[in-house]
């Protein structure tokens, strides 16, 4: 019962935040906007890597994989709301996004290490037969690209291939 109550509270808070975001015009300077992009995207890629690695390790998807993909969805939804919404202060969102993406890509090895650490800490794995690949990175950025182009996310990219 407690888990369900937490989920309901999370959903209500998400709805409240999204409503507040959509009803107010945001005002950021370029640096704040880039920081916010990095916040959402770094979190999302970290959760995405954990989910992808766990999918490769476990034959059957477990609840952690589902949880991590849900976190990816939540973070990317926040990113999408922020990016697509009108912003006072500057107009060149694409240039700001590219700056954030370059920095996030420079942090890729760190994000992969954190995903492996999560598998060690949560499941006791010390050796891995699988890796987080360049294709996993490309799949993440394909999801982000679809959001920026206002296209649906391909279900297989978020682990919905089972």
Phi, psi and omega in degrees: 000320181298320179299318179296319179297319177297320180296317179297317179297318178299314181297318179295317179296318178299315178299317180298313180297315180298320178296317179297319180296318185283337183266347179248138172284130180279149175231113178228150163272174186300317181295319177296319180297314179298317177302317179293319175301312181299320179303306181294314187286323176296317177297316182294317182291326176297314178293322179298316179297319178298316180296315180297316180295316179296322177300322181287328182282315186266134177293318178253137178300140177247178185295333179292321178299312179299319179298315183294321177293326177294320176297319177302312179302315182297313181294319179290330175295318176298317176301312182298316179298318181290316185290318186278344182283149178297139182231128173280142174121320176199163186245338189271072180294323183297317178296318178297318178300315181297323176297314179297318181297318178300315180294317180297318177298327178291340179265006188300316180299321178296318178296320178295317179300319179294324177295317177296321178298321179297320178294320177295311184291317186278328188235358176077016178284135175248335178234147183234130176272351183238161181229164170271121192257172174298329178294323176298317177297316179296322178296318178300312182291335174294321176299311180299317178300319177298320178297317181293329179270006181057040177251157176291152177282133176297125185304324183295336181291335178255033172074017182265041182261355181268000000 
